């Protein structure tokens, strides 16, 4: 039983007075003197699907690479300028198809279409593995089976498969930059501080 004038009795009286004035559940009076620091996480809404960012960024990267590596292909060395650009565009659309298929496979593994923003390595590994395997297979079929194009003598080749090194590096550096920038475009979780008073 608290005695008159004790700290506990003062607390009870303060609670009763506070409840009579505000009709809200009692709160110890000393809580309001504490400066609260509560982290609030706010997620900015994403305006476009991630596939749009993927296709736009991949187009810029792959088309630039295709144009720069054109001298490494014997089939493009004597081609007219505009025809060569058309061929590079066609190859770029093929790269976009590979990128989109690899993206969806990675999304299935990562269980999210925003897998590129997470810290896991399973989905990114699948993305690069699928892209590289598809590139190697298409390059082998196009150069060794169907003869759709041929490498120039200055093209470095992989030792066993004979695939050109430039297309392989293309599917390492371009997707790496694309995923890096997509991660920057992803809505970040912003931590704010609530500091009343």
C-alpha positions as CSV (number, residue, x, y, z in Angstrom):
1,X,0.0,0.0,0.0
2,X,1.7,3.2,-1.1
3,X,2.0,5.9,1.6
4,X,1.1,9.5,1.1
5,X,4.0,11.5,-0.4
6,X,5.9,8.4,-1.7
7,X,7.0,8.3,-5.4
8,X,4.6,5.5,-6.1
9,X,1.6,7.5,-4.8
10,X,2.7,10.5,-6.9
11,X,2.8,8.4,-10.0
12,X,-0.7,7.0,-9.3
13,X,-2.1,10.5,-8.7
14,X,-0.5,11.8,-11.9
15,X,-2.0,8.9,-13.9
16,X,-5.5,9.6,-12.5
17,X,-5.3,13.3,-13.2
18,X,-4.1,12.6,-16.8
19,X,-6.9,10.1,-17.3
20,X,-9.6,12.5,-16.0
21,X,-8.5,15.2,-18.4
22,X,-8.0,13.3,-21.6
23,X,-10.0,10.1,-21.2
24,X,-7.2,8.0,-22.7
25,X,-5.5,5.0,-21.2
26,X,-3.1,6.1,-18.5
27,X,0.6,6.5,-19.4
28,X,3.3,7.0,-16.8
29,X,4.1,10.8,-16.8
30,X,7.8,10.3,-17.2
31,X,7.4,8.7,-20.7
32,X,6.5,12.1,-22.3
33,X,9.8,13.5,-21.2
34,X,11.8,10.9,-23.2
35,X,12.9,11.8,-26.7
36,X,11.9,8.8,-28.8
37,X,14.1,7.7,-31.8
38,X,12.0,5.4,-33.9
39,X,13.2,4.3,-37.4
40,X,10.5,4.4,-40.0
41,X,11.0,2.5,-43.2
42,X,9.4,4.1,-46.3
43,X,9.5,2.4,-49.6
44,X,9.1,4.5,-52.7
45,X,6.7,3.0,-55.3
46,X,8.2,1.7,-58.5
47,X,6.8,3.3,-61.6
48,X,7.9,0.9,-64.3
49,X,8.2,-2.9,-64.3
50,X,11.9,-4.1,-63.9
51,X,11.7,-5.7,-67.4
52,X,11.4,-2.3,-69.0
53,X,14.6,-1.1,-67.3
54,X,16.3,-4.4,-68.2
55,X,15.4,-4.1,-71.9
56,X,16.3,-0.4,-72.2
57,X,19.6,-0.6,-70.5
58,X,20.5,-3.9,-72.2
59,X,19.7,-2.4,-75.6
60,X,22.1,0.5,-75.0
61,X,24.9,-1.8,-73.7
62,X,24.5,-4.7,-76.2
63,X,24.1,-2.5,-79.3
64,X,27.2,-0.5,-78.4
65,X,29.1,-3.7,-77.9
66,X,27.9,-5.2,-81.1
67,X,29.0,-2.2,-83.1
68,X,32.4,-2.1,-81.5
69,X,33.1,-5.8,-82.0
70,X,31.9,-5.8,-85.6
71,X,35.5,-5.7,-87.0
72,X,36.2,-9.0,-85.2
73,X,33.7,-10.8,-87.5
74,X,34.8,-11.6,-91.1
75,X,31.2,-11.6,-92.3
76,X,31.0,-7.8,-91.4
77,X,34.4,-6.6,-92.7
78,X,33.1,-6.0,-96.2
79,X,29.5,-5.2,-95.5
80,X,27.8,-1.9,-96.3
81,X,27.6,0.5,-93.3
82,X,23.8,0.6,-93.0
83,X,23.6,-3.2,-93.6
84,X,26.1,-3.7,-90.8
85,X,24.0,-1.5,-88.5
86,X,21.0,-3.6,-89.3
87,X,22.9,-6.8,-88.6
88,X,24.1,-5.3,-85.3
89,X,20.5,-4.4,-84.4
90,X,19.3,-7.9,-85.2
91,X,22.0,-9.4,-83.0
92,X,21.1,-6.9,-80.2
93,X,17.5,-8.1,-80.3
94,X,18.7,-11.6,-79.9
95,X,20.8,-10.4,-76.9
96,X,17.6,-8.8,-75.4
97,X,15.7,-12.1,-75.8
98,X,18.5,-13.9,-73.9
99,X,18.5,-11.2,-71.2
100,X,14.8,-11.4,-70.7
101,X,14.7,-15.2,-70.6
102,X,17.6,-15.2,-68.1
103,X,15.9,-12.5,-66.0
104,X,12.7,-14.5,-65.7
105,X,14.6,-17.7,-64.8
106,X,16.5,-15.7,-62.1
107,X,13.2,-14.3,-60.9
108,X,11.8,-17.8,-60.6
109,X,14.8,-18.9,-58.5
110,X,14.9,-15.7,-56.5
111,X,11.0,-15.8,-56.0
112,X,10.8,-12.1,-56.9
113,X,11.1,-10.0,-60.0
114,X,13.2,-7.6,-57.9
115,X,15.9,-10.3,-57.2
116,X,18.6,-8.0,-58.5
117,X,18.1,-5.7,-55.5
118,X,18.6,-8.4,-52.9
119,X,21.9,-9.6,-51.4
120,X,21.5,-13.2,-52.4
121,X,23.8,-14.8,-55.0
122,X,21.5,-17.6,-56.3
123,X,19.4,-15.5,-58.7
124,X,22.3,-13.4,-60.1
125,X,24.4,-16.6,-60.6
126,X,21.5,-18.1,-62.5
127,X,21.1,-15.0,-64.6
128,X,24.8,-14.9,-65.7
129,X,25.0,-18.7,-66.1
130,X,21.9,-18.9,-68.4
131,X,23.1,-15.9,-70.4
132,X,26.6,-17.3,-70.9
133,X,25.4,-20.8,-71.8
134,X,22.9,-19.4,-74.3
135,X,25.6,-17.2,-75.9
136,X,28.1,-20.0,-76.2
137,X,25.5,-22.3,-77.7
138,X,24.3,-19.8,-80.2
139,X,27.8,-18.8,-81.2
140,X,28.8,-22.4,-81.7
141,X,25.7,-23.2,-83.8
142,X,26.0,-20.0,-85.9
143,X,29.8,-20.5,-86.6
144,X,30.2,-24.2,-86.7
145,X,26.8,-25.6,-87.8
146,X,24.8,-23.1,-89.8
147,X,27.7,-20.8,-90.9
148,X,25.6,-17.7,-90.3
149,X,28.7,-15.7,-89.5
150,X,32.4,-16.2,-89.2
151,X,35.1,-14.8,-87.0
152,X,38.0,-12.7,-88.3
153,X,41.5,-13.8,-87.6
154,X,42.0,-11.2,-84.9
155,X,39.1,-12.6,-82.8
156,X,40.4,-14.4,-79.6
157,X,38.9,-17.9,-79.3
158,X,38.1,-20.1,-76.3
159,X,40.5,-23.1,-76.3
160,X,38.1,-26.0,-76.4
161,X,34.8,-24.7,-77.9
162,X,36.4,-22.2,-80.3
163,X,33.8,-19.6,-79.4
164,X,34.8,-16.0,-79.8
165,X,36.0,-14.3,-76.6
166,X,34.3,-11.0,-77.3
167,X,30.7,-12.4,-77.2
168,X,31.6,-14.1,-73.9
169,X,33.0,-10.9,-72.4
170,X,29.9,-9.1,-73.7
171,X,27.7,-11.3,-71.6
172,X,29.8,-10.6,-68.5
173,X,30.4,-6.8,-68.6
174,X,27.1,-5.6,-70.2
175,X,24.8,-7.5,-67.8
176,X,27.0,-6.5,-64.9
177,X,26.6,-2.8,-65.6
178,X,22.8,-3.3,-66.3
179,X,22.2,-5.0,-63.0
180,X,24.3,-2.4,-61.2
181,X,22.3,0.4,-62.6
182,X,19.0,-1.4,-62.1
183,X,19.9,-1.8,-58.5
184,X,20.4,2.0,-58.3
185,X,17.0,2.5,-59.9
186,X,15.3,0.2,-57.4
187,X,13.2,2.1,-54.8
188,X,15.3,2.2,-51.7
189,X,14.1,1.7,-48.1
190,X,14.6,5.0,-46.6
191,X,15.2,5.2,-42.8
192,X,13.8,8.3,-41.2
193,X,14.0,9.4,-37.6
194,X,11.0,10.4,-35.6
195,X,12.1,12.9,-33.0
196,X,9.2,14.7,-31.4
197,X,9.8,18.0,-29.7
